[in-house]
C-alpha cells in the first residue's frame, strides 16, 4: 500500500509539474510577450478606416451649383471570395464600357483586394450587382462613396478645377480650397473577421462634412464671356485669349473666361495647356494700356493737365535709341488728352519724362505690379517690374508705353479697377463665402490716386472709346471708357519678335459709376489687323453689351 | 457500504462544466451563426450532451465499480469495434461516426473502456504485474493494436493519451520502472516512423519548432493560438470579446478553445481553469488513497489522471509547447462525446469515493 501510495504521489507530482510548466509558459506569453501578441492581433484583426465625407459644393454668386458630390459606388474585387471570373469580367466590361482586357488584368491580379472603379454611379452599380447575383458571381465589393459632378461641363473649368481619383483637388478652386471642401473623414475602428466581415465598429472621429464654396463668379456672365472669347479667338485666329470681368468697386471677379476649356467630368482627357488659368498665369507686356497708369501717375504728381501740349511727331531719341509711334504715324502738337485718346507714344514719353523714373516706378508698385495679387487661385505668377535701381536709360520711356514690364491679366484688371473706382486698389476676390462663414468683404489695399485725378483719367479713357483707338468697344448708352494695347511680344533671349503681338483692351462702364470692368487679352492674332482696339475691343463690345442686356443694366441716358 | 456523494468533486465538476458551457457558447457563436444561422446552435447541442453526460455521471456514481470492472472485456471490445466502424464508408468520417444527427467520437469511449480494462486486469494479475511477459507485454500488445488502428483515423493525440494513461496505470499498479522505460525506449523509433510516414505530421512538428516560418500553413494554428492567448494579457479582453474566434483561429470552439479562454479571460481565467484541473486530480488521488481496494484505487487514479493529463496536453498544444495533436480539452471543448465520457469518468470516480473506507 505504501509503495502504491508513493507511486500515486509521483504521478500527481508529474501532473503538478506539467501544470506549473504551462503556467510559466502562460506568464511568458500573456505577460512578457503580451505587447508583441497584442500588436500582432491588432495588425491582423483590426483596421482603422477613413470614410470621406461629402465634399462641399461649389456655387456661383447666384447659387447655381458648379461642382457637387453625388452618391456613387466604389467597386472592388475580393479575389479570395471570387467565383466565375470570366462572367464577372463580361459584366464589368459591359457595365463600365471598358475593354475586356483591362478588366481581366484587374480581376486576375494576385492580390486580395483590387479596385475596379472608385466612382460608379448608383444606377450602374445596381445593375452590376443584379447581374452578378443572377449569374451567381461572388467576390464583388461595393462601397458607398461620392462622385464629383460638374453639371456645367467645361464652364469656368480654368477656375473650378477638378478632383482626382483619390478625392483631392488637383486644379483651380478644388485645389486651392481642398481643405475646406474636403472636410475631415469619419474615422472608424473596426474588428474584422477572417471571413471578411466586420464584427465591431467604433467611431473614433465623427469627422466634419466639407464646406461649400460660394464663388464671386456669375455663371451667366462667365458663359457670355466664354462664348465671346471662343468666337473672338477663332475669328482672329489667335493663339489663345481670355476675359476677366471685375466689379470695380469690390474687386469681385465676375468672370474669368478663356477659350481653352475642358469638360471637368472628363478631366483626364485634358492637356496641361487647357488646364492653365491664363488670367493669373499668363504673362504679357501690357503695351499702351499702361499709358493710363503712367498718365494717372503724372496727374497725381501734378506735372501735367489734360490740356498741356506736347510734341507728337514720330520718333523720339531716348538715350540714342529712336522710339516710334504706332504705324510710325506722326502728329503735331498734341494735348495730353489726345495722347491718351490716340495712344501717341512719343507724346506719352514726353509726359513721363516730366515725372521721372522714381515717381513712375513708385506709382506702378503701389498699383501692385510685379507682385502676385493674392487672388485665391493656384498658379498665380508675379509678373515683372524691375526695381528702379536696375532701370536702363531707356526704361522710363519703355515703361510708360507698357514695354519691358510683364503683367498678368488679374494685375492689369485690378489696376484699371482702381482708376475706375476712384483710386482704391482692391484685393481681387474669387470666393464670396466659405461654408456658413461671413461673406468676404472687399479688401482695400491702399488708395493709389485722388478721386479727382481718377475722374480726369476716366474722362480721357472715355475719349479713347468715343473717338480714339477703341471705338469698336463702345456700347451705345453705357459710356464705355478704356484703353487699348497692342504689344509686341518679347521672347526671352530674342527680344521683340516681328509679327507677334498681344492685343488687348481694358474698359469699364458706365464711366461715372462703373458697374463692370472687363479686360480682354488675345495672344498672337494671326488674321487681319492686330490692334487691340479692333480685336480685343470688338470682343469686349460683343461680350459686355450682352452682359449689360442680360443683367438689365440701365443705360446712362435713362438714369 | 454506501456513503454521501463527494461534495468537492461535484463542486469542481460543476464549475468545470459551467466554465465549459459558457466558453463553448462564446467561442462557437460566430461559427454557429455563420454555418447554422443561429449563434446558439452548437451551444444547444453541447447543453444536450451535458444533460446526457450528467445522466451518465449519476448512473455510474450509483453503479458499483466492481460490477463495472466485470464488463471490462465487453467495454474494450465494444469501444474497439466502434472505432473500427469509423473506417466504414458512409458512417465513418475521420475520427467520427455519423449516426443520424449525431457524430460520435468512438475513441473517447475507447478511452473510458481502456481505463476500466487496465484497472480490472492489473488488479486481477496481482503481483504478476511485476513480470515483463505477463505484467507489461500484454498491455503493450493491446495498445499496439489500438494504436495501429487509431493512427489511420488519424488521431495521434488520442494514441498519446492512451499510451500515457496506460503507462501511468501500470506504474501505479506496480509494474517495474525498468520495464516501462524499456517499452518507452522501444517506442521512440515507432513514433519517429509515424511522424516521417505522414507528411502532415512532419509538417506539424516542423511548424511547432518554428511557427513563424510556416505562418501561412502548418504554423498558422499555433501562431493564431499564441496571438489569441498573448493578446489577452493578464485580465483578458473580456468575456465574449475574443477576436481570434472570428475565423482566424481554426477549431476555436473545440481543440483550441483554451486560446479563446485566455484571450477573453486572460492569465487569471486560464490559471483558474488549470487550478480546477489540478484540484480535480488531487481529489482523484485522495479518493484513490482512501479507496477500499486496489481496483477502486486504480480506477480513481486512472480517471483523474487521464482527465488532467489530457487537459494539460491540450494546453501544451495551444501554448506551442507541444506539436499540434488535435485533442479536446475535457469539460470545456465543444463536442458531445468528449463531454459525456468525461462526465462518465467523474461518475466512476464518485462511485469509488462513495465506497471509501469500506471493506
Interface residues (C-beta under 8 A of the other chain):
Chain A: X3 X4 X5 X7 X8 X9 X10 X11 X12 X15 X16 X18 X19 X21 X22 X23 X25 X26 X27 X29 X30 X31 X33 X34 X36 X37 X38 X40 X41 X44 X45 X46 X191 X192 X193 X194 X195 X197 X199
Chain B: X30 X34 X168 X171 X172 X173 X174 X223 X226 X227 X228 X229 X230 X231 X232 X233 X234 X243 X244 X246 X247 X248 X262 X266 X267 X270 X271 X274 X277 X278 X281 X282 X285 X288 X289 X294 X297 X301 X305 X308 X309 X312 X315 X316 X319 X320 X321
